[in-house]
Amino acid sequence: MIIGIVAVARNGAIGRDNKLPWHYSADLKFFKRTTMGNAVVMGSRTWQSIGRPLPERLNVVLSRTGDVKLPPEVRLIGSKEELVELANEIDSDVFVIGGASVFSSLRDVIEKWIVTYIPENIDDADTFLPDDLFDGFTPGDEFDLGDGLVVRVFERDQ
Ligand SMILES: NC(=O)c1ccc[n+]([C@@H]2O[C@H](COP(=O)([O-])OP(=O)(O)OC[C@H]3O[C@@H](n4cnc5c(N)ncnc54)[C@H](OP(=O)(O)O)[C@@H]3O)[C@@H](O)[C@H]2O)c1
């Protein structure tokens, strides 16, 4: 399954200066245990932000230009179509982990979203989720991570 996973502030912010504009270890731990053993797909800017492969996951970087330096264990793909091929090839789930441009361009192949709601407004953010990203999805399971963090799962409408 192709699953989007994102943490979003109250005002829709997800990034600032190519970084996460907050630090919540409960969310980082949740992200780690959710994605562990699966594939993680990210845009070239998010790859630059993270700066190293996430351990024990197949790391995949999406770039149209291909102008990105990657260690040999990281896979480079150039399009949404290649992502769908990859998802059909492998047994594990594929988590689309950002950033905003990747979420927007892959939105029609994402089957489920896992969203952490960050209890802050980030006034000086420069990267936001589109307002209508979860249109066509129905909210399902919801749970608390502590520290005011709430996770909600959205399933695509049939
Ligand atoms: N809050 C969260 O959960 C979260 C998660 C991840 C990232 N972020 C934040 O989001 C920000 C980065 O987001 P961003 O939108 O600027 O960048 P991004 O989505 O990480 O990367 C953009 C790049 O990805 C490539 N790309 C995007 N769509 C593609 C497609 N359909 N096919 C092929 N390549 C594609 C292009 O690379 P080329 O230019 O190389 O062609 C594009 O320039 C940072 O602040 C980061 O910290 C937040």
The ligand as an SDF file (V2000), in Angstrom:
LIG
                    3D

 48 52  0  0  0  0  0  0  0  0999 V2000
    6.1090   17.9860    8.6310 N   0  0  0  0  0  0  0  0  0  0  0  0
    6.4020   16.9180    7.9080 C   0  0  0  0  0  0  0  0  0  0  0  0
    5.8420   15.8210    8.1370 O   0  0  0  0  0  0  0  0  0  0  0  0
    7.4210   17.0170    6.8120 C   0  0  0  0  0  0  0  0  0  0  0  0
    7.8160   15.8690    6.1120 C   0  0  0  0  0  0  0  0  0  0  0  0
    8.7770   16.0050    5.0950 C   0  0  0  0  0  0  0  0  0  0  0  0
    9.3050   17.2420    4.8090 C   0  0  0  0  0  0  0  0  0  0  0  0
    8.8960   18.3280    5.5140 N   0  0  0  0  0  0  0  0  0  0  0  0
    9.4340   19.6590    5.2130 C   0  0  0  0  0  0  0  0  0  0  0  0
    9.0080   20.0190    3.8910 O   0  0  0  0  0  0  0  0  0  0  0  0
    9.9950   20.8980    3.3190 C   0  0  0  0  0  0  0  0  0  0  0  0
   10.4500   20.3320    1.9820 C   0  0  0  0  0  0  0  0  0  0  0  0
    9.3300   20.2480    1.0960 O   0  0  0  0  0  0  0  0  0  0  0  0
    9.4180   20.7620   -0.4120 P   0  0  0  0  0  0  0  0  0  0  0  0
    8.0570   20.7320   -0.9880 O   0  0  0  0  0  0  0  0  0  0  0  0
   10.1700   22.0580   -0.4240 O   0  0  0  0  0  0  0  0  0  0  0  0
   10.4070   19.7290   -1.1080 O   0  0  0  0  0  0  0  0  0  0  0  0
   10.3050   18.1220   -1.3660 P   0  0  0  0  0  0  0  0  0  0  0  0
    8.9060   17.7650   -1.7190 O   0  0  0  0  0  0  0  0  0  0  0  0
   10.9740   17.3960   -0.2490 O   0  0  0  0  0  0  0  0  0  0  0  0
   11.2640   17.9600   -2.6200 O   0  0  0  0  0  0  0  0  0  0  0  0
   10.9490   18.6070   -3.8280 C   0  0  0  0  0  0  0  0  0  0  0  0
   11.6740   17.9450   -4.9630 C   0  0  0  0  0  0  0  0  0  0  0  0
   11.2390   16.5840   -5.1220 O   0  0  0  0  0  0  0  0  0  0  0  0
   11.2690   16.2520   -6.5000 C   0  0  0  0  0  0  0  0  0  0  0  0
    9.9090   15.8790   -6.9310 N   0  0  0  0  0  0  0  0  0  0  0  0
    8.7240   16.3070   -6.4240 C   0  0  0  0  0  0  0  0  0  0  0  0
    7.6890   15.7240   -7.0700 N   0  0  0  0  0  0  0  0  0  0  0  0
    8.2430   14.8970   -7.9960 C   0  0  0  0  0  0  0  0  0  0  0  0
    7.7040   14.0190   -8.9640 C   0  0  0  0  0  0  0  0  0  0  0  0
    6.3780   13.8370   -9.1050 N   0  0  0  0  0  0  0  0  0  0  0  0
    8.5590   13.3340   -9.7560 N   0  0  0  0  0  0  0  0  0  0  0  0
    9.8890   13.4800   -9.6190 C   0  0  0  0  0  0  0  0  0  0  0  0
   10.4760   14.3010   -8.7110 N   0  0  0  0  0  0  0  0  0  0  0  0
    9.6490   15.0010   -7.9090 C   0  0  0  0  0  0  0  0  0  0  0  0
   11.8280   17.4460   -7.2390 C   0  0  0  0  0  0  0  0  0  0  0  0
   13.2380   17.2420   -7.1930 O   0  0  0  0  0  0  0  0  0  0  0  0
   14.3310   17.8360   -8.2550 P   0  0  0  0  0  0  0  0  0  0  0  0
   14.2770   19.3350   -8.0500 O   0  0  0  0  0  0  0  0  0  0  0  0
   15.5970   17.2170   -7.7560 O   0  0  0  0  0  0  0  0  0  0  0  0
   13.9080   17.4050   -9.5980 O   0  0  0  0  0  0  0  0  0  0  0  0
   11.4240   18.5880   -6.3210 C   0  0  0  0  0  0  0  0  0  0  0  0
   12.1960   19.7530   -6.4940 O   0  0  0  0  0  0  0  0  0  0  0  0
   11.1110   20.9880    4.3450 C   0  0  0  0  0  0  0  0  0  0  0  0
   10.9150   22.1310    5.1700 O   0  0  0  0  0  0  0  0  0  0  0  0
   10.9340   19.7300    5.1740 C   0  0  0  0  0  0  0  0  0  0  0  0
   11.4770   19.8640    6.4740 O   0  0  0  0  0  0  0  0  0  0  0  0
    7.9690   18.2510    6.5060 C   0  0  0  0  0  0  0  0  0  0  0  0
  1  2  1  0
  2  3  2  0
  2  4  1  0
  4  5  1  0
  4 48  2  0
  5  6  2  0
  6  7  1  0
  7  8  2  0
  8  9  1  0
  8 48  1  0
  9 10  1  0
  9 46  1  0
 10 11  1  0
 11 12  1  0
 11 44  1  0
 12 13  1  0
 13 14  1  0
 14 15  2  0
 14 16  1  0
 14 17  1  0
 17 18  1  0
 18 19  2  0
 18 20  1  0
 18 21  1  0
 21 22  1  0
 22 23  1  0
 23 24  1  0
 23 42  1  0
 24 25  1  0
 25 26  1  0
 25 36  1  0
 26 27  1  0
 26 35  1  0
 27 28  2  0
 28 29  1  0
 29 30  1  0
 29 35  2  0
 30 31  1  0
 30 32  2  0
 32 33  1  0
 33 34  2  0
 34 35  1  0
 36 37  1  0
 36 42  1  0
 37 38  1  0
 38 39  2  0
 38 40  1  0
 38 41  1  0
 42 43  1  0
 44 45  1  0
 44 46  1  0
 46 47  1  0
M  CHG  2   8   1  16  -1
M  END
$$$$
